[in-house]
Amino acid sequence: MNTRQSDNLRAPPSATTGTTTMSAIVQDRYGPTPEDLFRASENAADLTSLGELSESGALAPAIDRSYPLAEAATAIRHLLSGRTRGKLSVSPADTHTPNSGSTA
């Protein structure tokens, strides 16, 4: 491989570390990934608005079920079943709501 061909295979070095990463090589060759296109960049105004919505109760998480830490394996089985309607919560405390919000 001559020098000109090997130069075409190199990605630009990372601006922060000076190293080349695999994602830089892929992005240089194929363009941005779908994750790059839909990645949100937060700003202070958005975070403030979300905080206000959360504090007012207008923004509430959709929790399907809550499990104590001792039942984490059961929580994972439920998640893998594909019947989850919202998020699962696993807590070290023994306060959980079995089947709360679940229609299964």
Secondary structure, 3 states (H helix, E strand, C coil): CCHHHHHHCCCCCCCCCCCCCHHHHHHHHHCCCHHHHHCCCCCHHHHHHHHHHHHHCCCCCCEEEEEEHHHHHHHHHHHHHCCCCCEEEEECCCCCCCCCCCCC
